[in-house]
Amino acid sequence: MDEQSILAKLPRQHPNLLLGIGDDCAIFRPSADEDLVFTTDLFLEGVHFERTQAPDRAGRRALVRSLSDIAAMGAMPRFCLVSLVIPEWADETWIAAFYDGLLQLANETNTALAGGDLSHGAQFTADVMVCGAVPKGKALRRDGGRPGDAIYVSGELGGWRHRADPKPRLDFGQSLIGKATACIDISDGLSMDLRRLCLASNVSAVLDGIPMLPGATFSEAVHDGEDYELLFTAPEGLQLGFRIGTIREGNPGAVFFEGTLLEPKGYDHFRHRT
């Protein structure tokens, strides 16, 4: 296995790209009436997946992480750059299956694979950067929540233990443009990500109830990560998703449930490192 044998199997053309894989840089020309949004996420062996898991599923999840960020802005993806650090245990068959899973989701979401980089190391790592586009001036942000807004989620929660095949909520995110006042995706757990939204908006929150996936416990639904549902605020009465609480004035970042301060026990890379 060498770099050229891997690259030779990847798609080289996409209608949204002027120039894709095969040169020093990709060339993408946006339209005049859109803003571009960019995100990047690392996907690490031993943190986000284990080498014993199916490689196509790993590839899909590596892209889901970044596409979920794009969805949280109300944007749609345009292209991605995927850089891999490949250890000795990952042979050409495993790498091909990883790309198969990633490209399947890329095709489903019209996300062009525009390039990336390949290197070697002791631990498998994928760095997935995605560029998305949103109508000019319409991007959803974390800092727009206001006292009196209701808090919503796009679907039932339960975390990674109860969500075998997470999907980026791209269409749902687009439907929130002009309706939601703030939005974030739930990647590290509701308790952690709601705190982040509240800190950005300089508000606190009171939760009323949580819609849970079948078999999930309250703790899993509130604290476990990788739901990739959207968490958003909007005026009362919005008929989208599940209403779970209310934005209040108060200590920025504080989240209460049944009168008790809810500790943000979601996933933090540095708190959980060993």
C-alpha positions, 0 to 999 in steps of 0.5 A: 500500500502506498499513497498513490494506490489509495488516491487512485481509488477516490473520485476525482470530479464533482459538479460543484468543484472547478478542480478537485483531487489531483492538484495542490489545491481544490478550486471552489467558486461560491455564488454571490448570494451565500455565506460560506461556513467552515468546520473541522473535527478530529476522529480518533482511534480509542476516542471515537471508535475502536479498530474492531468496529466496521471500517465503513461505519467508522468512515460514515461517523467521521463525516457525520461529526462535521456535517452536524456542525454545518446543519447547526448553522442552517447551512448545506455542505459543499465540499470536504477535505479529509486527512488521515493518519494511518497506522500499520494495522490499517491495511489497504482493504480497511482504508478502502472500506473507511472511504466507502462509508465516508463517500456513501454519506458524502453522496447522500448529502451532495458533499464533494470530496475535494482533497486532503492529506495522508500520513502515517503514525501510531494511531488512526486519526481522521481530520474532516473539514467541511465547507458549507453554504448558507443564504447571505446573513442567515446563518444560525448562531449560538449567541441569539437565545433570549429570555422567554425563548423556548428551548427545542431539540430536533429529535429524541436523545439517548447518546451513542449507546442508543444511536447506531447510525446518526444522521446530520440534520441538514434539512432540519437545520435549513428549516430553522432559518428565520425561525430559530434565535440560536442553534447548536448541534448535540455532539458532547451531550445535552447538558454540555452543549446547552451550557455552551449555547447559554454562555454564548447567549449570556442566559440561563435555562430551565428544562421541563422534560427530555424526549428519550430514545427507546431504552435510554436512561435520563442520564444517557439522554442528558449527558451522553454525546454523539446524538447529533440532533439540533438544540435550538431556541425560538419564540414559543409556539414553534411547531418543529421538534420537541419543546424541552424548556425555557431560556431565562435571565440569570447566571450565564450557562446555568441549566436547571431541571426540576429546581436543581442545577444540572451539572454539565457532565457531557464529554470533554476531551481534556477532562476525559483524557487518560 
